[in-house]
Amino acid sequence: MRPSLVALFVFLLVAGCMAGNGAVVRGAGPDDLLKLRDGPGLSHKIIIGLPDGTRLTRGGCVTRQGRVWCRVSLTDRPEISGYVSAEYLAHR
């Protein structure tokens, strides 16, 4: 992919991660869960697993080691919050 296309892709991905957006877990699969972590990265502790269809409120996003991580909270239980990989989030 050309550098200008990569920059555009990253911009669009981060723009989609603007704080306050509603999101839903997509792509974890029928036999897997998206890991909600206590920090942005695979080395952070897993808080809980989220099945496809879980409704989330998205906060800000950061990039760590080539992956975009978004701060989220469960829409129905906002006291549960952490970070998930942006590639598993869809707008609701």
C-alpha positions in Angstrom: 0.0 0.0 0.0 1.4 3.5 -0.9 2.3 5.8 2.0 -0.5 8.2 1.1 -3.1 5.4 1.2 -1.8 4.2 4.5 -2.1 7.7 6.0 -5.6 8.0 4.7 -6.6 4.6 6.1 -5.1 5.6 9.6 -6.9 8.9 9.5 -10.3 7.3 8.7 -9.8 4.6 11.3 -8.9 7.2 14.0 -11.7 9.5 12.9 -14.1 6.7 13.4 -12.8 6.4 17.0 -13.8 9.8 18.1 -14.9 9.9 21.7 -18.6 9.4 22.6 -19.5 7.3 19.6 -21.7 4.3 20.0 -20.1 1.0 18.9 -20.8 -2.7 18.8 -18.5 -5.7 18.9 -18.2 -7.3 15.5 -15.9 -10.0 14.2 -14.9 -11.8 17.4 -16.6 -14.9 16.0 -19.3 -17.3 17.3 -16.8 -19.2 19.5 -14.6 -16.4 20.7 -14.8 -13.2 22.8 -13.2 -9.8 22.3 -10.9 -9.2 25.2 -11.5 -6.0 27.2 -8.1 -5.0 28.6 -7.0 -2.6 31.3 -4.7 -0.9 28.9 -4.0 -0.4 25.2 -2.1 -3.5 24.2 -1.9 -7.3 24.3 0.3 -7.2 27.3 -2.4 -5.7 29.5 -4.6 -7.7 31.8 -7.9 -9.0 30.5 -10.9 -7.6 32.4 -13.7 -9.5 30.6 -14.6 -11.2 27.3 -17.2 -9.5 25.1 -19.3 -11.4 22.6 -20.3 -10.1 19.2 -23.2 -7.7 19.5 -22.1 -6.2 22.8 -23.0 -2.5 22.9 -20.2 -0.1 23.8 -19.6 3.6 24.3 -16.3 4.5 22.6 -13.8 7.0 24.0 -10.5 8.1 22.6 -8.2 5.8 20.6 -4.4 5.3 20.6 -2.0 3.4 18.4 0.3 0.9 20.0 2.7 -1.4 18.0 0.7 -0.8 14.8 -2.7 -1.6 16.2 -5.4 1.0 17.2 -6.9 0.5 20.6 -10.0 2.4 21.8 -11.1 3.2 25.3 -14.7 1.8 25.7 -17.3 1.2 28.4 -20.2 -1.1 28.3 -23.3 0.9 27.4 -25.5 -1.0 29.9 -22.8 -1.0 32.6 -20.6 2.1 32.2 -18.6 1.2 35.3 -17.0 -1.6 33.3 -14.4 0.0 31.0 -11.1 -0.7 29.3 -9.5 -1.0 25.9 -10.3 -3.1 22.9 -8.8 -3.4 19.4 -10.6 -1.0 17.1 -10.6 -3.6 14.3 -13.5 -5.4 16.2 -15.7 -2.3 16.6 -18.5 -1.3 14.3 -20.7 1.8 14.5 -24.2 1.2 15.8 
